[in-house]
Amino acid sequence: MSVKYILNRIHFVSAILASFCLAFQLVIISTNVIMRYFFASGISWMEEISSNVLMTAFTFLAMAIGVKLDLHINVNLFPRGTPQWVTTILVKLKYLILAVIGFVFCYYGILLIMGIKGSIASIPACRLP
């Protein structure tokens, strides 16, 4: 197996996971809206899970997919008539900058996860009588 095959599989799994996060968020928000307007009740943790967990996961997964497919915002400073060696160097520099940003996101993401220590949402603990 090559590295390209493994990265393509990770891309595929992240696209499916992002789709599930978006679909689950749609179900949670729709259920909460229906419960609020038709039954005058709602589940308090639904909105928190939707906005804090699912939206964050979907956003970062979609950003990774956009970078892989080169859908992010690009600025072309040089005209298309530049020599091929300049274009090659600039493309490699772009990939290097994206890799550094990715590593920074991973590092601070791991620090954030370690700082949370299992308290993702402020769901009240169950108390047994």
Accessible surface in RSA format (square Angstrom, percent):
REM  Atomic radii and reference values for relative SASA: ProtOr
REM  Chains: A
REM  Algorithm: Lee & Richards
REM  Probe-radius: 1.40
REM  Slices: 20
REM RES _ NUM      All-atoms   Total-Side   Main-Chain    Non-polar    All polar
REM                ABS   REL    ABS   REL    ABS   REL    ABS   REL    ABS   REL
RES MET A   1   191.14  99.0 106.43  70.4  84.70 201.7 103.17  87.7  87.97 116.5
RES SER A   2    64.25  54.3  52.51  70.1  11.74  27.0  49.93 106.3  14.32  20.1
RES VAL A   3   109.58  72.1 107.04  96.9   2.54   6.1 107.04  93.0   2.54   6.9
RES LYS A   4   154.29  75.3 149.00  91.4   5.28  12.6  94.91  85.4  59.38  63.2
RES TYR A   5    99.71  46.6  97.15  55.3   2.56   6.7  64.08  48.2  35.63  43.9
RES ILE A   6    76.58  43.6  75.56  56.3   1.02   2.5  76.57  55.1   0.00   0.0
RES LEU A   7    98.27  54.7  95.28  68.2   2.99   7.5  95.28  66.9   2.99   8.0
RES ASN A   8    59.45  41.0  56.04  54.2   3.41   8.2  20.62  49.6  38.83  37.5
RES ARG A   9   120.49  50.6 120.21  61.3   0.29   0.7  44.29  60.5  76.20  46.2
RES ILE A  10   101.76  57.9  99.27  74.0   2.49   6.0 101.58  73.1   0.18   0.5
RES HIS A  11    42.39  23.2  38.11  26.5   4.28  11.0  31.76  32.7  10.63  12.4
RES PHE A  12   107.75  53.9 106.78  66.1   0.97   2.5 107.75  65.3   0.00   0.0
RES VAL A  13    92.22  60.7  91.47  82.8   0.75   1.8  91.91  79.9   0.31   0.8
RES SER A  14    14.57  12.3  13.11  17.5   1.46   3.4  11.38  24.2   3.19   4.5
RES ALA A  15    31.54  29.0  29.17  45.0   2.37   5.4  29.91  42.1   1.63   4.3
RES ILE A  16    71.63  40.8  69.70  51.9   1.93   4.6  71.58  51.5   0.05   0.1
RES LEU A  17    91.52  51.0  90.80  65.0   0.72   1.8  91.40  64.2   0.12   0.3
RES ALA A  18     5.53   5.1   5.53   8.5   0.00   0.0   5.53   7.8   0.00   0.0
RES SER A  19    68.78  58.1  59.66  79.6   9.12  21.0  35.57  75.7  33.21  46.5
RES PHE A  20   136.56  68.3 134.90  83.6   1.66   4.3 135.01  81.9   1.54   4.4
RES CYS A  21    13.49  10.2  11.52  12.9   1.96   4.6   1.85   4.7  11.64  12.6
RES LEU A  22    87.90  49.0  87.82  62.8   0.07   0.2  87.82  61.7   0.07   0.2
RES ALA A  23    51.02  46.9  45.98  71.0   5.04  11.5  50.68  71.4   0.34   0.9
RES PHE A  24   106.16  53.1 102.51  63.5   3.66   9.5 105.40  63.9   0.77   2.2
RES GLN A  25    11.00   6.2  11.00   8.0   0.00   0.0   5.10  10.8   5.91   4.5
RES LEU A  26   121.21  67.5 117.40  84.0   3.81   9.6 120.77  84.8   0.45   1.2
RES VAL A  27    84.68  55.7  81.43  73.7   3.24   7.8  84.51  73.4   0.16   0.4
RES ILE A  28     7.76   4.4   7.21   5.4   0.55   1.3   7.76   5.6   0.00   0.0
RES ILE A  29    81.35  46.3  79.63  59.3   1.72   4.1  81.35  58.6   0.00   0.0
RES SER A  30    46.79  39.5  41.42  55.3   5.37  12.4  29.65  63.1  17.14  24.0
RES THR A  31    48.67  34.6  45.84  46.5   2.82   6.7  33.03  44.4  15.64  23.6
RES ASN A  32     6.82   4.7   6.82   6.6   0.00   0.0   3.72   8.9   3.10   3.0
RES VAL A  33    68.14  44.8  67.91  61.5   0.23   0.6  68.10  59.2   0.04   0.1
RES ILE A  34    84.86  48.3  84.62  63.0   0.24   0.6  84.86  61.1   0.00   0.0
RES MET A  35    46.49  24.1  46.49  30.8   0.00   0.0  39.81  33.8   6.68   8.8
RES ARG A  36   124.67  52.3 110.55  56.4  14.13  33.6  35.22  48.1  89.45  54.2
RES TYR A  37   170.94  79.8 140.27  79.8  30.67  79.8  94.54  71.0  76.40  94.2
RES PHE A  38   156.01  78.1 124.96  77.4  31.05  80.8 128.20  77.7  27.81  79.6
RES PHE A  39   139.44  69.8 116.11  71.9  23.33  60.7 122.86  74.5  16.58  47.4
RES ALA A  40    96.42  88.7  61.29  94.6  35.14  79.9  69.09  97.3  27.33  72.4
RES SER A  41    57.03  48.2  44.37  59.2  12.65  29.2  47.90 102.0   9.12  12.8
RES GLY A  42    39.32  48.5   0.00   N/A  39.32  48.5   7.13  19.6  32.19  72.1
RES ILE A  43    55.71  31.7  51.16  38.1   4.54  11.0  54.37  39.2   1.33   3.6
RES SER A  44    98.53  83.3  68.90  91.9  29.63  68.3  59.08 125.8  39.44  55.3
RES TRP A  45   102.16  41.0  98.64  47.7   3.51   8.2  83.47  44.5  18.69  30.3
RES MET A  46    18.38   9.5  18.38  12.2   0.00   0.0  18.38  15.6   0.00   0.0
RES GLU A  47    94.11  54.0  91.95  69.6   2.16   5.2  39.88  77.1  54.23  44.3
RES GLU A  48    52.38  30.1  47.23  35.7   5.15  12.3  16.68  32.3  35.70  29.1
RES ILE A  49    31.77  18.1  31.70  23.6   0.07   0.2  31.77  22.9   0.00   0.0
RES SER A  50     2.25   1.9   2.25   3.0   0.00   0.0   0.75   1.6   1.51   2.1
RES SER A  51    60.07  50.8  49.67  66.3  10.41  24.0  39.60  84.3  20.47  28.7
RES ASN A  52    80.02  55.2  66.54  64.3  13.48  32.5  17.51  42.2  62.51  60.4
RES VAL A  53    49.06  32.3  43.68  39.5   5.39  13.0  47.23  41.0   1.83   5.0
RES LEU A  54    17.38   9.7  17.37  12.4   0.01   0.0  17.37  12.2   0.01   0.0
RES MET A  55    87.55  45.3  87.55  57.9   0.00   0.0  74.95  63.7  12.61  16.7
RES THR A  56    64.20  45.7  60.43  61.3   3.77   9.0  46.33  62.2  17.88  27.0
RES ALA A  57    36.31  33.4  26.29  40.6  10.03  22.8  35.72  50.3   0.60   1.6
RES PHE A  58    53.51  26.8  53.51  33.1   0.00   0.0  53.51  32.4   0.00   0.0
RES THR A  59    56.71  40.3  53.24  54.0   3.47   8.3  45.66  61.3  11.05  16.7
RES PHE A  60   102.51  51.3  97.02  60.1   5.50  14.3  97.34  59.0   5.17  14.8
RES LEU A  61    34.76  19.4  34.41  24.6   0.35   0.9  34.73  24.4   0.03   0.1
RES ALA A  62    39.42  36.2  29.97  46.3   9.45  21.5  31.88  44.9   7.54  20.0
RES MET A  63    81.51  42.2  72.76  48.2   8.75  20.8  50.44  42.9  31.07  41.2
RES ALA A  64    57.12  52.5  43.58  67.3  13.54  30.8  51.54  72.6   5.58  14.8
RES ILE A  65    30.28  17.2  29.84  22.2   0.43   1.0  30.25  21.8   0.02   0.1
RES GLY A  66    13.72  16.9   0.00   N/A  13.72  16.9  13.59  37.3   0.13   0.3
RES VAL A  67    62.03  40.8  53.62  48.5   8.41  20.3  53.62  46.6   8.41  22.8
RES LYS A  68    99.77  48.7  69.64  42.7  30.13  71.7  45.52  41.0  54.25  57.8
RES LEU A  69    90.70  50.5  70.38  50.3  20.32  51.1  74.96  52.6  15.74  42.4
RES ASP A  70    70.63  49.5  56.22  56.0  14.41  34.1  24.15  56.8  46.47  46.3
RES LEU A  71   130.45  72.6  98.52  70.5  31.93  80.3 102.82  72.2  27.63  74.4
RES HIS A  72    54.33  29.7  36.92  25.7  17.41  44.5  40.63  41.9  13.70  15.9
RES ILE A  73   164.64  93.7 139.48 103.9  25.17  60.7 146.06 105.2  18.59  50.4
RES ASN A  74    73.65  50.8  45.19  43.7  28.46  68.5  21.56  51.9  52.09  50.3
RES VAL A  75   115.13  75.8  86.10  78.0  29.03  69.9  89.06  77.4  26.07  70.7
RES ASN A  76   123.93  85.5  90.86  87.8  33.07  79.6  24.25  58.4  99.68  96.4
RES LEU A  77   143.53  79.9 110.30  78.9  33.23  83.5 113.06  79.4  30.47  82.0
RES PHE A  78   104.76  52.4  91.18  56.5  13.58  35.3  92.26  55.9  12.50  35.8
RES PRO A  79   100.37  73.2  85.37  77.8  15.01  54.5  97.60  80.6   2.78  17.2
RES ARG A  80   231.87  97.4 195.53  99.7  36.34  86.5  89.11 121.8 142.76  86.5
RES GLY A  81    74.30  91.6   0.00   N/A  74.30  91.6  41.74 114.5  32.56  72.9
RES THR A  82    35.46  25.2  19.96  20.2  15.51  37.0  17.65  23.7  17.82  26.9
RES PRO A  83    69.52  50.7  58.16  53.0  11.36  41.3  69.39  57.3   0.13   0.8
RES GLN A  84   134.74  75.3 126.64  92.6   8.10  19.3  62.58 133.2  72.16  54.7
RES TRP A  85   165.74  66.5 158.95  76.9   6.79  15.9 148.34  79.1  17.41  28.2
RES VAL A  86    33.11  21.8  32.45  29.4   0.66   1.6  33.08  28.7   0.03   0.1
RES THR A  87    54.40  38.7  53.02  53.7   1.39   3.3  45.50  61.1   8.90  13.5
RES THR A  88    52.64  37.4  48.98  49.7   3.66   8.7  43.87  58.9   8.77  13.3
RES ILE A  89    98.18  55.9  96.24  71.7   1.95   4.7  97.29  70.1   0.90   2.4
RES LEU A  90    65.51  36.5  60.31  43.1   5.20  13.1  60.66  42.6   4.85  13.0
RES VAL A  91    59.49  39.1  58.40  52.9   1.09   2.6  59.45  51.7   0.04   0.1
RES LYS A  92   136.92  66.8 130.69  80.2   6.23  14.8  76.48  68.8  60.44  64.4
RES LEU A  93    84.62  47.1  80.88  57.9   3.74   9.4  83.83  58.9   0.79   2.1
RES LYS A  94    58.69  28.6  54.01  33.1   4.68  11.1  42.86  38.6  15.82  16.9
RES TYR A  95   129.76  60.6 125.14  71.2   4.63  12.0  86.66  65.1  43.10  53.1
RES LEU A  96   109.09  60.8 104.57  74.8   4.52  11.4 108.43  76.1   0.66   1.8
RES ILE A  97    88.78  50.5  87.63  65.3   1.15   2.8  88.76  63.9   0.02   0.0
RES LEU A  98    43.79  24.4  36.17  25.9   7.62  19.2  36.47  25.6   7.32  19.7
RES ALA A  99    44.91  41.3  32.93  50.8  11.97  27.2  43.61  61.4   1.29   3.4
RES VAL A 100    81.33  53.5  80.21  72.6   1.12   2.7  81.23  70.6   0.10   0.3
RES ILE A 101    80.05  45.6  79.08  58.9   0.98   2.4  80.05  57.6   0.00   0.0
RES GLY A 102    29.85  36.8   0.00   N/A  29.85  36.8  29.19  80.1   0.66   1.5
RES PHE A 103   150.81  75.4 146.24  90.6   4.57  11.9 146.57  88.9   4.24  12.1
RES VAL A 104    69.80  45.9  67.84  61.4   1.96   4.7  69.75  60.6   0.05   0.1
RES PHE A 105   106.85  53.5  98.58  61.1   8.27  21.5 100.05  60.7   6.81  19.5
RES CYS A 106    77.89  58.9  69.57  77.6   8.32  19.5  21.42  54.3  56.46  60.9
RES TYR A 107   127.43  59.5 123.45  70.2   3.98  10.3  88.57  66.6  38.86  47.9
RES TYR A 108   133.35  62.3 128.91  73.3   4.44  11.6  84.71  63.7  48.64  60.0
RES GLY A 109    25.78  31.8   0.00   N/A  25.78  31.8  24.64  67.6   1.14   2.5
RES ILE A 110   107.56  61.2 106.62  79.4   0.94   2.3 106.96  77.0   0.59   1.6
RES LEU A 111    86.91  48.4  78.65  56.3   8.26  20.8  78.94  55.4   7.97  21.4
RES LEU A 112   118.88  66.2 112.49  80.5   6.39  16.1 118.44  83.2   0.44   1.2
RES ILE A 113   118.57  67.5 113.86  84.8   4.71  11.4 114.01  82.1   4.57  12.4
RES MET A 114   126.94  65.7 120.84  80.0   6.09  14.5  98.69  83.9  28.24  37.4
RES GLY A 115    57.63  71.1   0.00   N/A  57.63  71.1  33.68  92.4  23.95  53.6
RES ILE A 116    63.18  36.0  52.23  38.9  10.95  26.4  57.84  41.6   5.34  14.5
RES LYS A 117   174.90  85.3 138.75  85.1  36.15  86.1  95.68  86.1  79.22  84.4
RES GLY A 118    74.37  91.7   0.00   N/A  74.37  91.7  37.37 102.6  37.00  82.9
RES SER A 119    79.80  67.4  60.48  80.7  19.31  44.5  48.22 102.7  31.58  44.2
RES ILE A 120   107.90  61.4  86.46  64.4  21.44  51.7  87.97  63.3  19.94  54.1
RES ALA A 121    23.32  21.4   3.03   4.7  20.29  46.2   6.25   8.8  17.07  45.2
RES SER A 122    93.70  79.2  63.53  84.8  30.18  69.5  57.33 122.1  36.37  51.0
RES ILE A 123    91.81  52.2  69.55  51.8  22.27  53.7  70.63  50.9  21.18  57.5
RES PRO A 124   102.79  74.9  82.26  75.0  20.54  74.7  93.51  77.2   9.28  57.7
RES ALA A 125    85.15  78.3  61.29  94.6  23.87  54.3  69.96  98.5  15.19  40.2
RES CYS A 126   125.06  94.6  91.98 102.6  33.08  77.7  32.74  83.0  92.32  99.5
RES ARG A 127   216.14  90.8 185.79  94.7  30.35  72.3  73.75 100.8 142.40  86.3
RES LEU A 128   166.83  92.9 137.79  98.6  29.04  73.0 137.97  96.9  28.86  77.7
RES PRO A 129   175.51 127.9 102.53  93.5  72.98 265.3 141.23 116.6  34.29 213.1
END  Absolute sums over single chains surface
CHAIN  1 A    10893.2       9265.4       1627.8       8219.3       2673.9
END  Absolute sums over all chains
TOTAL         10893.2       9265.4       1627.8       8219.3       2673.9
